[in-house]
Amino acid sequence: LFCMPQMNLFSRLLLSNFLQSAADCISCPDGEVHVALVDHQGGSCATTNSKWKGSWLAAQYGAESGLLLCNVQNFKVAYDLSSHRGVDRPFSIGKAPMLYKFAKPSSLLRKTNDNFCSTPIISSVPKHLQLCCRHELHVLLNSDAIDKEHVKLTCDNDIDSFSLCSIIQGIVPDGIEVEIPMMHHVRAGENDSFPDTAVYTIVYCGKHRPVTRTEADFYRKQVEEIMPKYMSLRENRLGRTVSKPFPYMLLPHLIDDHMKNQYGGSKIDIVESYAQELS
């Protein structure tokens, strides 16, 4: 348990090494790692991408150590804040220090008669704390190449996002939740050799399993290998590495920034369930 002032480069290294060591020491199912950080240091409450990148990336380093960030709460100091830099005076903890709680994925499983079952103690890691990675899936809008037995189409002959999400959910491991928060069209130009394209944003969320960029990129590769069984993908958009991990709270902001930078503010079709959730 520690609470330190800002020095991001060295502090991130300290936090990463600490979580790696602590992960080897805690037991399941009751073991937890508690880290107290000054407000905004951990990044879980970041409201912009710059604030997330400027934090200590606590959830990301926890995931790289095989730990899930399962709870963040106000930190109440229960000891004397003394000996700051060798001087007998209290160190600053800011106005709202936060306590970050990490656990191993298996710690979220109920223990019955010394055997683990797959029923979680909690429904999931709180949505706003889930770590995510995203990538785009470019689907060619050629109805002849779509497996209509397994893939549903909308009235506009787009692939139904819920149908696509269900297929991808069956590809990724248990504990990872797939969301498709957005779809937009890219119209083919006169000289293009491919038809119109529907671009789906695929998001992998760490519901019961830590998400790292390496693992999420493996999911992306599997999706791109399996999807041609159901539909045609735009080949020159394959093989692009997934995004760096980010907290779920940042998803709407990241999508908005991405659309403005990549497509100049093209029309966005928000999936109904995601729009309802934001409202």
C-alpha positions in Angstrom: 0.0 0.0 0.0 1.6 3.3 -1.0 0.7 6.8 -2.1 3.2 8.8 -4.1 3.6 12.2 -5.9 3.8 12.6 -9.6 6.8 11.2 -11.6 5.0 9.1 -14.3 7.9 7.4 -16.0 9.5 6.0 -12.8 6.2 5.7 -11.0 4.8 3.5 -13.7 7.8 1.2 -13.6 7.5 1.0 -9.8 3.8 0.2 -10.0 4.3 -2.4 -12.7 7.1 -4.2 -10.8 5.1 -4.0 -7.6 2.0 -5.6 -9.2 4.0 -8.3 -10.8 5.6 -9.2 -7.5 2.3 -9.0 -5.6 0.5 -11.2 -8.1 2.9 -14.0 -7.2 2.2 -13.6 -3.5 -1.6 -13.4 -3.2 -3.7 -16.4 -2.8 -7.1 -17.3 -4.3 -9.9 -16.8 -3.8 -9.6 -14.1 -1.1 -6.3 -12.5 -2.0 -6.3 -8.8 -3.1 -3.7 -6.2 -3.9 -4.5 -2.7 -2.6 -2.8 0.4 -4.0 -3.5 3.9 -2.8 -3.0 6.6 -5.3 -3.6 10.4 -5.4 -6.7 11.4 -7.3 -6.4 10.9 -11.1 -3.0 9.1 -10.7 -4.6 5.7 -11.4 -6.5 6.7 -14.5 -9.7 4.9 -13.8 -11.6 8.2 -13.6 -10.0 9.7 -16.7 -12.5 11.6 -18.8 -10.2 12.3 -21.8 -7.6 10.3 -23.6 -4.9 12.7 -22.5 -5.7 12.3 -18.8 -5.6 8.5 -19.3 -2.2 8.6 -21.0 -1.0 11.0 -18.3 -1.9 8.7 -15.5 -0.1 5.7 -14.1 -2.2 3.3 -16.1 -3.0 1.2 -13.1 -5.5 -1.1 -14.8 -3.2 -1.7 -17.7 -0.2 -2.7 -15.5 -2.5 -4.8 -13.4 -3.7 -6.7 -16.5 -0.1 -7.2 -17.7 0.5 -8.9 -14.3 -2.6 -11.1 -14.6 -4.7 -9.0 -12.2 -8.1 -7.5 -12.7 -8.9 -4.0 -11.3 -12.1 -5.0 -9.5 -12.9 -2.0 -7.4 -11.9 1.7 -6.8 -13.1 3.5 -3.7 -12.2 6.5 -1.6 -9.0 5.9 0.5 -9.2 6.7 4.2 -5.8 7.3 5.8 -5.5 5.2 8.9 -1.8 5.9 9.7 0.4 8.9 10.4 1.6 10.7 7.3 5.2 11.3 8.4 8.8 11.1 7.2 8.2 12.7 3.8 11.6 12.7 2.0 13.4 12.0 5.3 11.8 14.9 7.0 9.3 14.4 9.9 6.4 16.0 8.1 3.3 14.6 6.4 3.3 14.0 2.6 0.5 15.3 0.5 -2.2 12.8 -0.5 -4.3 15.3 -2.5 -8.0 16.1 -2.0 -9.4 12.7 -2.9 -7.0 9.8 -2.7 -8.3 6.5 -4.2 -7.8 2.9 -3.2 -7.4 0.5 -6.2 -8.2 -3.1 -5.5 -6.8 -5.8 -7.7 -7.6 -9.6 -7.7 -6.7 -12.6 -9.8 -9.4 -13.7 -12.3 -10.0 -16.9 -10.3 -10.7 -14.8 -7.2 -14.0 -13.8 -8.8 -15.2 -17.4 -8.8 -17.2 -18.8 -5.9 -15.5 -21.5 -4.0 -17.7 -24.5 -3.1 -16.3 -27.5 -1.2 -12.8 -26.5 -2.1 -13.6 -26.6 -5.8 -14.0 -23.6 -8.0 -17.2 -23.3 -10.1 -17.8 -20.9 -12.9 -20.5 -18.9 -11.1 -19.0 -15.5 -10.4 -19.2 -13.9 -6.9 -20.1 -10.7 -8.6 -21.9 -10.2 -11.9 -18.8 -8.7 -13.5 -16.0 -6.2 -13.0 -17.9 -2.9 -12.9 -18.3 -1.7 -16.5 -16.5 1.6 -16.0 -13.5 -0.2 -14.6 -13.2 -2.8 -17.5 -10.1 -2.4 -19.6 -10.7 -2.6 -23.4 -9.0 -2.8 -26.7 -10.6 -2.0 -30.1 -10.1 -2.5 -33.8 -12.1 -2.1 -37.0 -13.6 -4.8 -39.1 -14.2 -3.8 -42.8 -16.9 -5.9 -44.3 -17.6 -5.7 -48.1 -21.3 -5.2 -48.7 -21.7 -7.9 -51.3 -24.8 -9.9 -50.4 -23.7 -12.9 -52.5 -20.7 -13.5 -50.2 -22.7 -13.3 -47.0 -23.7 -16.5 -45.2 -27.3 -15.6 -44.7 -28.0 -18.8 -42.8 -25.8 -17.6 -39.9 -25.7 -13.8 -40.5 -28.7 -11.6 -40.2 -29.1 -8.5 -42.4 -30.9 -5.3 -41.6 -33.5 -3.7 -43.8 -30.7 -1.7 -45.4 -28.8 -4.9 -46.2 -26.1 -4.2 -43.7 -24.9 -7.0 -41.4 -26.8 -6.9 -38.2 -24.4 -5.8 -35.4 -25.9 -8.1 -32.8 -25.5 -11.1 -35.2 -21.9 -10.1 -35.9 -21.3 -9.6 -32.2 -22.7 -13.1 -31.4 -20.3 -14.7 -33.9 -17.2 -12.9 -32.5 -18.3 -13.6 -28.9 -18.1 -17.3 -29.8 -14.5 -16.8 -30.9 -13.0 -15.1 -27.9 -12.4 -16.8 -24.6 -14.7 -16.8 -21.6 -14.4 -13.7 -19.5 -14.0 -11.3 -22.5 -17.1 -9.4 -23.6 -17.5 -8.2 -27.2 -19.3 -5.0 -28.1 -19.8 -3.3 -31.4 -20.7 0.3 -30.4 -20.5 1.8 -33.9 -20.9 1.1 -37.6 -20.4 3.5 -40.5 -20.2 3.2 -44.3 -17.3 3.8 -46.7 -18.6 4.4 -50.2 -16.5 3.1 -53.0 -15.1 5.6 -55.5 -15.3 5.3 -59.3 -11.8 3.8 -59.5 -12.0 1.5 -56.5 -11.8 -2.2 -57.1 -13.9 -3.1 -54.0 -17.6 -2.5 -53.3 -19.1 -0.3 -50.6 -17.8 -1.2 -47.1 -19.4 -1.4 -43.7 -16.9 -0.6 -41.0 -17.7 -2.1 -37.6 -15.8 -1.0 -34.4 -15.0 -4.2 -32.4 -14.3 -3.8 -28.7 -13.0 -6.5 -26.4 -13.8 -5.8 -22.7 -12.3 -7.4 -19.7 -15.4 -8.6 -17.9 -13.9 -11.5 -15.9 -10.5 -11.7 -17.6 -7.6 -9.2 -17.9 -7.2 -7.6 -21.3 -3.8 -6.9 -22.7 -2.9 -5.5 -26.1 -1.1 -8.8 -27.0 -4.0 -11.0 -26.1 -6.5 -8.6 -27.7 -4.5 -8.6 -30.9 -4.6 -12.4 -30.9 -8.4 -12.3 -30.7 -8.3 -9.9 -33.7 -6.3 -12.3 -35.7 -8.7 -15.2 -34.9 -11.7 -13.0 -35.9 -10.0 -12.1 -39.2 -9.2 -15.8 -39.9 -12.7 -17.1 -39.1 -14.9 -14.3 -40.5 -14.4 -15.1 -44.2 -16.5 -18.2 -43.6 -19.5 -15.8 -43.1 -18.7 -12.7 -45.1 -16.1 -11.0 -47.3 -13.5 -8.7 -45.6 -11.6 -5.9 -47.2 -8.1 -7.4 -47.5 -6.1 -4.2 -47.3 -7.6 -3.5 -43.9 -6.6 -6.8 -42.3 -3.6 -7.3 -40.0 -3.8 -3.9 -38.2 -2.9 -4.1 -34.5 -5.6 -3.4 -32.0 -5.5 -0.2 -30.0 -3.7 0.3 -26.8 -5.8 -0.7 -23.7 -8.2 2.0 -22.4 -10.9 2.1 -19.7 -14.4 1.6 -20.9 -15.4 5.1 -19.8 -13.2 6.6 -22.6 -14.9 4.6 -25.4 -17.3 7.3 -26.6 -14.6 9.9 -26.6 -12.1 7.7 -28.4 -14.6 6.8 -31.1 -15.5 10.4 -31.6 -11.9 11.5 -32.0 -11.1 8.6 -34.3 -14.0 9.4 -36.6 -13.0 13.0 -36.8 -9.4 12.2 -37.5 -9.8 9.3 -39.9 -13.0 10.0 -41.7 -13.5 13.7 -41.3 -16.7 13.3 -39.3 -18.5 10.8 -41.5 -22.0 9.9 -40.5 -22.0 7.4 -37.6 -24.6 4.7 -37.0 -24.7 4.0 -33.3 -25.8 0.6 -32.3 -29.2 0.9 -30.5 -28.2 -0.7 -27.3 -25.1 1.4 -26.9 -27.0 4.6 -27.6 -29.5 3.6 -24.9 -26.7 3.0 -22.5 -25.1 6.4 -23.1 -28.4 8.1 -22.6 
